[in-house]
Amino acid sequence: MRLPIDARIAPWSSSPLATCFYVTSNTPLVSGVLALVDTKPLLSVWKQCYLWSFPYYLIGASIAGLVVLCANTMGARRYPC
């Protein structure tokens, strides 16, 4: 069964969006804990520890989405684990 074109493109477009949500929801919580432990301002801890990693998360999500898109385009089958 072939998927419609919109279903094949969805992983490519949703991966960076999911990554943005993950980074903006998870890293401030972890930074908050670190800021409480070290008694430093939250924003400075977040900038020092996590701001630099955001582009790498986006690049990784884009590569993963591209792999899924290529696999779907070439007709790779999905098997349940």
NORSULVEN-V825357 format. One record per pair of residues at least 4 apart in sequence whose C-alpha atoms are under 6 Angstrom apart, sorted by the first residue. I is the first residue (numbers start at 1). J is the second residue. D is the distance in Angstrom with one decimal. If there is no record, write none. Layout:
# NORSULVEN-V825357
I & J & D
I & J & D
This chain:
# NORSULVEN-V825357
10 & 14 & 5.9
11 & 15 & 5.9
11 & 65 & 5.4
12 & 65 & 4.2
12 & 66 & 5.9
14 & 18 & 6.0
15 & 61 & 5.4
15 & 65 & 5.9
16 & 58 & 5.7
16 & 61 & 5.6
21 & 25 & 5.9
22 & 26 & 5.7
23 & 27 & 5.6
27 & 31 & 5.9
28 & 32 & 5.9
31 & 35 & 5.9
31 & 45 & 6.0
31 & 46 & 5.4
32 & 42 & 5.7
34 & 38 & 6.0
35 & 39 & 5.3
35 & 40 & 4.9
35 & 41 & 5.9
35 & 42 & 5.3
45 & 49 & 5.9
46 & 50 & 5.3
47 & 51 & 4.8
71 & 76 & 5.2
72 & 76 & 5.7
